[in-house]
Amino acid sequence: MLASMSDTIAAADQAMNFEEALKALEAIVHKLESGEAPLDESIALYERGNALRALCQKRLDAAKAKIEAINLGADGTPVGTKSFDQD
């Protein structure tokens, strides 16, 4: 049952946008820093926080790739894009 619950949380986390995931991560950090949570809950919070951190990093990396894919003209203005899937 615990694995099923973890899978449900992970699926819900994947559906979050960057801002939602960051807010959830900040709430976890606050709770862990406060020392309110018992050990088992702290471990679960840490694991979820680590997953949210990875999700945020993934979203940031995707945004960076899109930004880097913008081609600039000689005057520095955007003139088009290139696929960032090409390498």
Secondary structure as GFF3:
##gff-version 3
##sequence-region A 1 87
A	DSSP	alpha_helix	2	14	.	.	.	ID=ss1
A	DSSP	alpha_helix	18	34	.	.	.	ID=ss2
A	DSSP	alpha_helix	39	68	.	.	.	ID=ss3
A	DSSP	beta_strand	70	72	.	.	.	ID=ss4
A	DSSP	beta_strand	78	81	.	.	.	ID=ss5
###
